[in-house]
Amino acid sequence: MNRRHILTGALALAAAATALSGCGSEAERRTFPVEVTSTPMTGANERGWTVTVESAHLSVGPVRFFEGRALTARRFDWYTLIGGTAHAHPGHYSPGDALAEVLTTRTVDLLTGATLGDASAVTGEYGSLELTLTAPTQATDPQGVLSGQTMRVRGTARNAEGVERRFDAMTSLPKPIQGVRFEKSLGMEAGHVRIAVKLGTWLGRIDFATATDSDADGVYTFPADSQAQNALVRGVEDTTAYVVTWVEGAAQ
């Protein structure tokens, strides 16, 4: 078993601090807030659909930060055979030591954004993070906006021929999203981490014409074996859908 699965919480961070000290670096303990938000979708997706997002929610946490850098490489993608575009995939990713973690899980309204929590951390050379999309509970999603799934987006898609689809898209991932890029030499400076979900990547591969199940109100969902659902899952698990930056300055 990988040591990062054995060492958790304070033990993992203590191990990281010890390792850094042993290499001559003076690692210091610190905290920083972690914010989750989104960036809007602009223009048509690769299947020619322009999407207006009306709501977007995500059950997120824990989030763990590692020293190992996220490697990307182009590789053949079977999705290209049905008209999709190949995207970057993780290469030989090695997370290395854990440097920070925020253990909070909450349901975030991505259109407004929210602070997930404060990460317990040490200073050092950050390279990547692991994002867990956790199944919501009554405590983390009291209004039930996710309907038991880990992400949900609702909106309207239109194509150049004038076809319109009001949609309600949901999915869950069986494992954390590993190897999300975050490269930062972190000291004791004031600031926070912002994780921005690119809604354009989530929805960028979907042919909404394959969303064939509609309710009495004319809202379409994605059949389990449809191109739309498969493309949604690919978008959500794509590491490039999550842009992680360090925002300088004291929290507002």
N, C-alpha and C positions, 0 to 999 in steps of 0.2 A: 504493500500500500504506500502511496506517495506520502511523504512526510507532511505535506501541507494539509492532508486530510486527517493526520494524527494530531498535529499541533494546531489548536484552535484558540481563538480569543486571546487573552493576555499571554498565554504560553507562547503562541506563535510570534507575537510582537516582541516578547522578551527574547526569544531565540534570535529574531532578526537584529535586535539591538546588540545582543552579545556578539553576533557574527560581524556586525559592522565595527564594533569597538575593537575586535580582534584584528581587523584589517587596518587599524590605525585611524579610523574615522570616529568622530565623537557623535554618535547618534543620540538625539534628545527626544524625549517623549513630548507629544503635542496632540492637539485635536484640531479638526477643521470641519465646518459644515459641508454637507453634500446636498446639492439641489438637483431636482429632476424636473425637466421641462421639455419643450419640443420646438422644432422648427417647422414652419408651414410647408405644405406641398405647393409648388409653383409649376405651372405649365402642365401639359399632358404627360401621362405616363408612357412607358415604352409600347403599350398596346393601343395608344391613341385616346385614352380616357382622361378627361379633366375632372378632378375630384374636389368637391367642396366638403370639408370635414366639419361636422356639426358638433361632435363630441369625441373625445379620446381619453381612455382611462387605462392605467397600468398598475398591477400589483407588483411592487418591486421591493427587494431587500431579502437577505443581506447583500451588501456590496463589499467586495474584498479587493485590496490593491496589492500588487506584486512588483518585484524588481525586474522580472523578465519582460523583455520587450515583445510586443505583438509583431509577428512576422507575417507578411502577406505574400502570396504568390498566385499567379494566374495558372489555372488548371482547367482541363476540359470539364464542362458542365453539361450533363445530359439534357438539362433544361433548354439549351440552345437548339436542340433538335426540333422543338415545337415553337420556335420563334422567339425565345427569350434571349436576354443578353447575359453573357458570362460576367460574374462579379468576383471581386477579390475574396479569397478564402484564407483562413489561418494556415500558416505553413507549419514548420516544426516548432511549435510553441512550447517553451519551457517556462513556467511561471516563476520559479526561484522562490526566494523568501517572501513571506507575507510582511508587508510594511504598515498596513492600515486596514481597518474594517469598521463598517457601520452595520450593526445587527438588526436595526429597526426594519420592520416590514409595514408598508402602508399602501393604500390605494391613492394614486396621484391622478388628479385631473390635469392632463398634459397640456391643455389649452391655457391654463392659468399658471401651472407650475407649483411646486411646493418643496420645502426642505424636508428631506428624508430623515435626517438626524445628524449627529456629530460623530465623525469617525475617530476612533482611538488609533493613534498613529505614532510613528517615529520618523525622524528626518532621514533623508537618504535619496537614492536615485530610483525614481519610480518609472516603470515601463509599461504597465498594463493593469487592467482590472478584470474582475469576474462579476458578472451581473446575474443575480438570481431572480427569476420571475416566479414568485411563490403563489400557490393557490390561495385565494382570499378566504378569510373567515368572517364570521359575524362581527368580530372585534375590529378587523382591518377594513372591512367593507360593509358598514352597518346599513347602508342604503341599498345594497345589492346591485350596484350599477354594473358589476362585471358578470353577474349571473353564473358565478362559480369558475369562470375562466380567468386567465392571468392578464389578458389584454382585450380591449373592445374598442372598435372605432365605428361610428355611425356617420353617415353623410349621403351625398348624392353624386353620382358619376354620370358624365355625359360624354358622348363621342361626336365625331365630326358629322355623322349622319343624322344627328338629332335624337338618337336613342338615349333614354334616361333611365337610370337605376338608382332608386333609393335603397341603401344597403345598411346592414347591421352585421359587422364582421367580428368574429371572436376566435381566439385560439389559446392554447397553453403549450408550453414547451416541457419536455420530459427531463431536461437537465439545464444547468446554468449556461449562460453565454460566456465563454472563456476567450481570453485574448483580445479584449477591447483595448484599443490603443490609448495610452495616457503616459506621455513622456514628460517628466518634470523632475528637476533637481530641487527637492523640497527642503528648505531650512525652517526657520522660525518666523518667516514673514506672514503678515496678515493676509487672509484671503479664504476662498472656498472653492470647492469643486462643483462644476456644473456639468450634468449629464443631459445632453439635448437629444431627444429622439427625433430622427429625421423621418417625418411622416411620409415623405416622398419615397424613401427606401422601403418602408413597410408596405406601401400600396403600389410601388412602381412597376411590379411585374404582372399585375392582375388584369385579366380580361373579364370585365364585369358582365359581358354577355353570357358567361358560363355560370353566373349566379342565377339559378333557375327556380329556386324555392321562394315564393312570396306569401306573405300573410294577408289577412283581410284588408289591411291598410296599404297594401302594395309595397311593403318593405321586403327586400330580397335578402336572404341569407345564403351562405355558401355550402352546397352539398359537400359531404366529407371527401368524396373522390373527385371533386371538380378541379379544373385548372385554377379557379379563383382561390379555393382553400389552400391548395398546394403552394400557390404563389404567395399567399399571405404568410404561411409558415416560413417560407424561404426568406421573406422580407424581415420578419420578426427575429429570426435567428442569425441574420447577417450582422457581423460585428461592425460593419461600416454604418449601420443604422444608428449607432450611438457615438456621438461626438462629445468627447470629454475634454474639458478645458479647466485651467486654473484661473480664477477671477481674482485679481489683486484687490486689496483693500479690506477694511473692516466690514463685517456683515451689516446690512441695513436693518 
